[in-house]
Amino acid sequence: MKEKAMRSGKSSRKRRAPREEKAEGRKSVGVKKSTAAEEEQGEDGDILQFEDTFDDDFQSEEDEEAIDGDEAADEDGARGAAGGSQTERRVYRPGVDTIGDNEELIHDASAYDMLHKIHVEWPALSFDFLPDQIQGSRNVFPMTAYSVIGSQAQISSKNSITVMKMSQLHKTKRRRRKNQLDGDEDEAEESSDEDSDEDKKKEDPLLESYRIKHDGAINRIRSMPQQPNIVATWSETGRVNIFDVEPAISALDRGSRMPHPDAQKPTAVKPFFVFSAHKSEGFAIDWSPLQQGRMVTGAMNRTLMSWTQREDGRFSVDPDTFRGHTDSIEDLQWSPTETDVFASCSADRSIRFWDVRVGKKSALTLSKAHEMDVNVISWNRIDSHLLVSGGDEGGLKVWDLRSAKDGESLPAAFFGYHRKPITSVEWHPTLSSMLAASSEDHSVSLWDLSVERDPEEEAALGEVLPGAEDLPPQLLFLHMGQKNIKEVHWHRQLPSVLMSTAEDGLNIFRAADIW
């Protein structure tokens, strides 16, 4: 898949099954846009801010009535919140169903434990979570997460790496409000009245960030697992850059915009290593999870090179490229258990496995792994014999490497739910049967391979919404509401928390009951 970026600005048994519903002749209520956190403005006017998805305050009587009406409509499916019109509720299927002029998608807020939206001036094609040193149980709200994002600005000189700290990530208040309404109404009203402005301010999500100037738009950004402050970027200029973003992380840890007097100013950080021998633009890059400083990079001109870190902290790149792919290299993944083994996928429709100890030719090739370009791959870090791939045709395929053979092999599992290209895929870091995928159909899907259809349980649940009967039983959850989603990643320290980046910003969320 050679489609680039968003620089132009165009560009059953289910736990909380897809909760985007299609409602005819009805407007979404109780979901309003408002600013819920402090705003950060960088030197060049780059604005980052949270959007309060669920309008936590619910101060007006009109809002309260709208919420009550919406919940009543959701329970009996009889009437809309306004006008008393008959409402037809059914599951919306991306790529299959269409939205009419008098229809609007309404999401089920109770399907999320947490959902926060982040707006940026320029969209990001890629991001990565940064591990941190925060101690204690990470499943307790409010949560804190660090990340790096790479911009895709319309003006090349405006591009930057943003090192970001998201804190006070509370459970969605809209969900808590629903729980209150299900209980004692008098107690809920009293609790609401007692909330002070100061308490509400303390519960707003906080966003702090530093921007580091970058030469050209960022196609992909990844941090080294063993040293999260070491960040690699693939630039549209055809260069791979290595940055040390420690000054920005340290300043965010201190909770102050004023860096230590002896430290480098975070916004003045420059790459300490720049590599241009690929002689082409690229997207594929991955750090080894087992060996510090080891990395592989792949470009659109089929060059594939391995990196090692020297004792002085700089890098050596083997100029002899790995040979085998006949088209653009789209993604790379190191083995989670074998230090010298990595996998690659390509627009030539193949997946190749390499052992750096035995030369520059692939040790195993899955030819014609997909009907079209193979865009992304992910290696299961718990069950290391499993690898998942996503293709331009929209298919997800799970490969069991214990039975894979050179040439054309059959996948262990195939999911053809998405109808447009898969843009990102990643296994859950602690649940070996679960994975997340994003697609150009503007959705993120969560899957659990261990789930099977149970007719008896389905009968016990009663009637399902129209459209749900056609969904795969392994499809647990569908996140929508973003435009042109490019990447999704699990946070490895916050159980089942995900973040996705798209043309219109980033979402950080956790689906209810999936962790």
Buried (B, 14 or more C-beta within 10 A) or exposed (E): BEEBBBBEEEBBBBBBBBBBBBBBBBBBBBBBEEEBBBEBEBEBEBEBBBBBBBBBBBEEEEBBEBBBBBBEBBEEBEBBBBEEEEBBBBBBBBBEBEEEEEBBBBBBBBBBBBBBBBBBBBBBBBBBBBBBEBEEEBEEEBBBBBBBBBBBBEEBEBBBBBBBBBBBBBBBBBBBBBEBBEEEEEEBEEEBEEEEEEEEEEBBBBBBBBBBBBBBBBBBBBBBBBBBBBBBBBBBBBBBBBBBBBBBBBBBEEEEEEBEEEEBEBBEBEBEBEBEBBEBBBBBBBBBBBBBBBBBBBBBBBBBBBBBBEEEEEBEBEEEBBEBBEBBBBBBBBBBEEBBBBBBBBBBBBBBBBBBEEEBEBEBBBEBBBEBBBBBBBBBBEBBBBBBBBBBBBBBBBBBBEEBEEEEBEBBBEBEBBBBBBBBBBBBBEBBBBBBBBBBBBBBBBBBBEBEEEEEEBEEEEEBBEBBEEBBBBBBBBBBBBEBBBBBBBBBBBBBBBBBBBBBBBBBBBBBEBB
